[in-house]
Amino acid sequence: MSRAPVVTAGLLLAILLGTGPAAAKQPATAAEPNTQVPAGNRHYAASGFPDRIVASPAQDAARGFGVSWRTDAAVSAPVLEWVLAGDSPDVGTPTRVAATTQPLDTENGRAHYHRADVTGLQPDTLYLWRVQGKDTWSAWNQLRTAGSAAQPLTLLYFGDTQNKNLSHVSRVLRAGLKAAPQARLSLFAGDLVSGGDGQDDSEWGEWFAAAGWLPQETVVAPAIGNHEYFEEFEDTPQERRVLGRHWPVTFALPRNGVDAADTSTYWFDYQGVRIAVLDGTSALDLGTAQAQAAWLDKVLADNPHPWSIVLLHQPFYSPREGRENAELRDVLLPVVRRHQVDLVLQGHDHTYGRRGEGQAATPQFIVTVAGPKQYRLSAQARASMAPVGEDTQLFQVLQLDPQHLRYEARTVTGRLYDGFELTRDANGRKQKTELTDGRIAPRDCTRAQTLKGRADRCWE
């Protein structure tokens, strides 16, 4: 004779409260908000304690790096301290670098953002550094400068994080660091936050909360996305794109970009690779494509390294239905081809897709996504790219030495989704080999619509 299941008082209470096993089987009925911050809550307001601490590469990343951090308005012109790393808690006498300070007013009140540039360092050397707040300091952070072009390099590459950073993106960034604990550099392909919803500062707060120690233990090099801009005079004849106020103060990026987009374009050398970062939004919407092309031509013309990477937000070849970035292909793509760029790393379309050009090994054009917002692929993408993917959060690990470049795209659970290796001979000629062992099958979206009822997306 079958027996009825025993329901304890504790289990009954859990079910009634929506926390028990019965509740766990119930489907979600509403999409999550972009942040976990309740309306009107100022959880991410600045204080006297330094936060949002992020290191970025100097133009010559073997000799220095820049650091940005935030405090409340009581702190102006604080200092950064750095010293050679050692095994003793007695760090010795550090060198001090005075920071410059800029104010920023947001929904969380006024904050002061500080920037310090560390110079005169030695290549491939581990340094300790910390930043000052009001009568307090950050933790001591360890960061190793770039080595020579002959040394192997591991770096991480992430597509759009953008939405639900604390809730969903944090595990992608953690998975990347676990897969490549030796990584020294992290590239982000724009749209780090969504913005424009009156909670921009809380979104940035959750991006840093999601990133954890990554912005201090690796140098972070982001491209700017369209969501780092905002629409001024929206729905009027005067509507225009305006650079968001967080972007210029959040990162201490090299100041070597094109004049027409001087806070959102830059380049740097890192251990055998030259990386040029473009501003696709400015090129497409603000008329700077020609100026960026001329600048990129000069940056790539004197590249002494065996490898080159172009990082930007909007793809040259879009895998999403209904998107065309023709001006990027018309104006900037010829420069990429002329200088035989190896990788073009992109985001924006919230899907996965990779393609080359004919039988040539390079360039390889890649679009990927780290965040939970997921779009659908176009028929053109399925016909012209391989592999492609929907409904998948990914991170990428790149390993480079003078003769080899190995690329792996992995799902958030660590499974190999895509991979290839470029081999460079003594004459600079390159061959591509697909990495197929252990690669999972391409993934498609199985949902008819999102929780908000959108059929053009897979998840949001």
C-alpha positions, 0 to 999 in steps of 0.5 A, a space after each residue: 500500500 502506498 504511503 502519503 509523503 510526510 510533510 513536516 512543519 518546516 517543509 510546509 513553511 518552506 513551501 508556503 514561503 516559496 523556498 522549498 523543493 516544490 517552489 524550486 520546480 516552479 518556473 520563473 514568472 518575471 524577468 529579473 531587474 538589471 540590478 539587485 538594488 531595490 528602488 531608492 536604495 543607495 547601497 553603492 554610494 561612495 564612502 571614505 573607503 576606496 572602492 571600484 579599484 581597477 588597473 589598466 595597462 600603460 601604452 608600454 605595459 612592461 613598464 607601467 600601469 594606470 589605476 582608477 578608484 573611487 571615494 566620497 567627496 571628502 577625499 581629494 588627490 590621494 596617493 597610490 603606493 607601490 613596491 616590489 613584491 616580496 614574501 614578507 609582510 614587511 613590504 619596505 618603503 613604497 614609492 608614492 604616486 599622487 592621483 588626480 581627482 574628478 567629481 561625479 554626481 549620480 543617483 547615489 550622490 557625489 563621488 570622487 574618482 581618482 587616477 594614478 599612473 605608475 611608471 618606471 617599472 621593470 618587465 615581468 616583475 611582480 609588484 604590490 600596490 594599494 590606494 588611499 581613501 580617507 584615513 584608510 587604504 585598500 588591500 595590497 594588490 599583486 600585479 605582474 608587469 608584461 614580459 618580453 615578446 618572447 614570453 608566453 602570454 595568457 589573456 581573457 576576453 569577455 563579450 558584453 556583460 551588460 545586464 544582471 552583472 551581480 546575479 548572472 555575470 559574476 559566475 562567468 568572470 569567476 569561471 574565466 579566472 579559474 580556467 586561466 589563473 595565470 592570465 595577466 590581461 582581461 579584455 572586455 568588448 563593451 556594454 559592461 553595463 546597460 545604463 540609461 535607467 536611472 540606476 547607472 551608478 548602481 549598475 557600475 557598482 554591481 559590475 565591480 562586485 561581479 568582477 571581484 579581484 579580477 580588476 586588481 589582479 589583471 590589467 583590464 582593457 575595455 572597449 566602449 559600447 553603445 550602452 556606455 553612451 546615452 541619448 540626449 534629447 531623445 525623440 526630438 530632432 536634436 537627439 544625439 549620442 553623448 558619452 556617458 559620464 562614468 566612462 572617462 573616470 572609471 578606467 585609467 586607460 592610455 591617453 593615446 587615442 584619436 583626437 575625435 574619440 580621445 577617451 574611448 580609443 587607445 592602444 598598447 603593447 602587451 608581451 608580443 601583441 599590439 592591441 588597438 581599441 576602437 569606438 564603434 559607436 563614435 564611428 557609426 553615429 558620430 562621424 569619426 570612422 575616417 579619423 579612427 581608420 587613419 589613426 588605426 593605420 598608424 598604430 598598426 604600421 609600426 607594430 614590432 610584435 608577431 601578433 595584433 588584435 583589434 578590439 571593438 564593440 560593434 561587429 564588422 560582420 553581425 550575427 544578429 538578424 537585422 543589423 548591418 555595420 556597413 561603415 565599419 566594413 567600408 572604412 575600417 576593415 580595409 585597414 585591418 586587412 592591409 595590416 593583416 590583423 590576427 584577431 578582431 574581438 567584438 561583442 554587441 550582438 549577444 550571440 556567438 559567431 566566428 568567421 574568417 575571410 575565404 581560405 586565409 588564416 587571418 583575420 578571425 572575426 569573433 562575436 561573443 557574449 558573457 551576460 544573460 541577455 541573449 539574442 537570436 542568430 540570423 540566417 546569414 550568420 548560420 550560413 557564413 559563420 562557424 561555429 555559431 551559438 545562442 543561449 550561451 554565456 561564454 568566456 574566452 582564453 587566449 594563449 600566445 607565444 611568438 609562434 603560436 596563438 591558441 584561442 578557446 571559447 568556453 561556456 560558463 560551466 567550462 565546456 569547450 565551445 570553439 577553438 583554433 590555433 594559429 601557427 606563425 612560421 619564420 617568414 610570418 606566414 600563418 596557418 589555422 588549425 581547428 581544435 575539435 577534440 572535446 568541443 560541444 555541439 553548437 547550441 540553439 535557443 529552445 524558447 519561443 519568447 522571453 519572459 517579457 514576451 519578446 520573440 526576437 530574443 532568447 533571454 533577457 
